[in-house]
């Protein structure tokens, strides 16, 4: 990511780890079912091995996607980058940013994450949501040199 000469990175973070809860639970269910089938023995051993492999693959894929998604907040823009083979980058400039919305569920307040909507860009499971909202407000209110 290229920065302007007077631009600096204020925050770089991955989405909150809570996004891994559901996919890892699903992977654990498959792996558990596979372990039971392997334990039962023949003729279920092969199906059990397949379920174990599927559980491992689902868990690995969930962590890989989480690790490859990064939120970057600079003094000039908010950027969300994700993907490995197919890279996606969404950016919104903070100068003159009209609407800024922060949404937190009860669980989000307890665990410290929320959803930020800055202009057309909506980012869910943002960690340290209060700090991010404070930085967004500060940087979007700053006048930019022409």
C-alpha positions as CSV (number, residue, x, y, z in Angstrom):
1,X,0.0,0.0,0.0
2,X,1.4,3.3,-1.0
3,X,1.3,6.3,1.3
4,X,1.3,9.9,0.5
5,X,4.4,11.9,1.6
6,X,2.6,13.4,4.7
7,X,0.5,10.3,5.4
8,X,1.2,7.8,8.3
9,X,-0.3,4.5,9.4
10,X,-2.3,5.0,12.7
11,X,-3.6,1.5,13.0
12,X,-3.2,-1.9,11.3
13,X,-5.2,-4.8,12.6
14,X,-6.9,-8.0,11.6
15,X,-10.6,-8.5,12.2
16,X,-11.5,-9.5,15.8
17,X,-10.8,-13.2,16.5
18,X,-14.5,-13.8,17.3
19,X,-15.0,-14.3,13.5
20,X,-13.2,-17.6,13.9
21,X,-15.7,-19.0,16.4
22,X,-18.4,-20.3,14.0
23,X,-16.0,-21.8,11.3
24,X,-13.8,-23.4,13.9
25,X,-16.8,-24.9,15.7
26,X,-18.0,-26.3,12.4
27,X,-14.5,-27.7,11.8
28,X,-14.5,-29.2,15.3
29,X,-17.9,-30.9,14.6
30,X,-16.5,-32.6,11.4
31,X,-13.3,-33.6,13.1
32,X,-15.2,-35.0,16.1
33,X,-17.5,-37.0,13.9
34,X,-14.5,-38.3,12.0
35,X,-12.8,-39.3,15.3
36,X,-15.9,-41.2,16.4
37,X,-16.1,-43.0,13.0
38,X,-12.4,-43.9,13.1
39,X,-12.9,-45.2,16.7
40,X,-15.9,-47.3,15.7
41,X,-13.6,-49.2,13.2
42,X,-14.0,-50.9,9.9
43,X,-16.0,-50.2,7.6
44,X,-16.3,-46.6,9.0
45,X,-12.6,-45.9,9.2
46,X,-12.3,-44.4,5.7
47,X,-15.3,-42.1,6.2
48,X,-13.9,-41.1,9.6
49,X,-10.6,-40.2,7.9
50,X,-12.4,-38.1,5.3
51,X,-14.3,-36.3,8.0
52,X,-11.1,-35.6,10.0
53,X,-9.5,-34.3,6.8
54,X,-12.5,-32.1,6.0
55,X,-12.5,-30.7,9.6
56,X,-8.8,-29.9,9.3
57,X,-9.3,-28.2,5.9
58,X,-12.2,-26.1,7.2
59,X,-10.3,-24.9,10.2
60,X,-7.2,-24.1,8.1
61,X,-9.3,-22.2,5.5
62,X,-11.0,-20.1,8.3
63,X,-7.7,-19.1,9.9
64,X,-6.2,-18.4,6.5
65,X,-9.0,-16.1,5.5
66,X,-8.8,-14.3,8.9
67,X,-5.1,-13.9,8.6
68,X,-5.3,-12.5,5.1
69,X,-7.8,-9.7,5.9
70,X,-6.3,-6.5,7.2
71,X,-7.7,-3.2,8.2
72,X,-5.4,-0.2,7.8
73,X,-6.3,3.2,9.1
74,X,-4.0,6.0,8.0
75,X,-4.2,9.7,8.6
76,X,-5.8,10.0,5.1
77,X,-7.8,6.9,4.4
78,X,-9.4,3.7,5.7
79,X,-8.3,0.6,3.8
80,X,-9.5,-3.0,4.0
81,X,-7.4,-5.6,2.1
82,X,-8.1,-9.3,1.8
83,X,-7.4,-12.3,-0.3
84,X,-4.4,-14.3,-1.4
85,X,-4.8,-15.3,-5.0
86,X,-7.4,-12.7,-5.7
87,X,-6.5,-9.5,-3.9
88,X,-9.4,-7.1,-3.0
89,X,-8.7,-3.6,-1.6
90,X,-11.5,-1.3,-0.6
91,X,-10.5,2.3,0.3
92,X,-12.4,5.4,1.5
93,X,-10.7,8.8,1.9
94,X,-11.3,10.4,5.2
95,X,-11.2,14.0,3.9
96,X,-14.7,15.3,3.8
97,X,-16.1,12.0,5.0
98,X,-19.8,12.5,5.5
99,X,-21.4,9.6,7.3
100,X,-19.5,7.8,10.0
101,X,-21.4,5.0,11.9
102,X,-20.2,2.7,14.6
103,X,-22.5,-0.3,15.6
104,X,-21.9,-2.6,18.5
105,X,-24.0,-5.5,19.6
106,X,-24.1,-6.5,23.3
107,X,-21.5,-9.3,22.6
108,X,-19.4,-6.8,20.6
109,X,-19.4,-4.4,23.6
110,X,-18.3,-7.2,25.9
111,X,-15.6,-8.4,23.6
112,X,-14.5,-5.1,22.2
113,X,-15.4,-5.2,18.5
114,X,-18.0,-3.6,16.3
115,X,-19.0,-2.6,12.8
116,X,-17.7,0.7,11.2
117,X,-19.5,2.3,8.3
118,X,-17.4,5.1,6.8
119,X,-19.0,6.5,3.7
120,X,-19.7,3.5,1.4
121,X,-17.3,1.2,3.2
122,X,-18.7,-1.1,5.9
123,X,-16.2,-3.2,7.9
124,X,-17.5,-5.7,10.5
125,X,-15.7,-7.3,13.5
126,X,-13.4,-4.3,13.9
127,X,-11.2,-4.8,17.0
128,X,-10.6,-1.8,19.4
129,X,-13.7,-0.2,18.0
130,X,-13.6,2.8,20.3
131,X,-10.1,3.7,19.4
132,X,-10.9,3.2,15.7
133,X,-13.9,5.4,15.9
134,X,-11.9,8.1,17.8
135,X,-9.2,8.0,15.1
136,X,-11.7,8.1,12.3
137,X,-13.4,11.2,13.8
138,X,-10.1,12.9,14.4
139,X,-8.7,12.3,10.9
140,X,-11.9,13.0,9.0
141,X,-12.3,16.4,10.8
142,X,-8.8,17.5,10.0
143,X,-8.5,19.9,7.1
144,X,-6.4,18.6,4.2
145,X,-3.9,20.8,2.4
146,X,-4.8,21.5,-1.2
